[in-house]
Amino acid sequence: MSQDALQAHLDRLRAKFAAELPQKLAEADALLAALRAGDGEALKGLRFVVHRLNGTGGTMGFAALSQAAALLEARLDACLKAGGAGPEDVAAIAVGLAAVKAAA
């Protein structure tokens, strides 16, 4: 694959990621709402979504998004390790998700 073809392919992937970002953020919002409503499984789902935003965002050149997602992912990992998220955790997760959305 030539350098130009590779760049064009990466540009298409980047555009696809950007186009799908609103849906992924809406999914994260829905999971946060479920977590607030007491759904403990939502914590795992939210961590999975944020993990993907962290990794794929960095790969696709969305450095600020990836950094914000990495911070939120660390908080989610700590909650999972502790066995759940208390009210202060949920508030911090909401702030972290807002930072991810602002970076998008």
Secondary structure, 3 states (H helix, E strand, C coil): CCHHHHHHHHHHHHHHHHHHHHHHHHHHHHHHHHHHCCCCHHHHHHHHHHHHHHHHHHHCCCHHHHHHHHHHHHHHHHHHHHCCCCHHHHHHHHHHHHHHHHHC
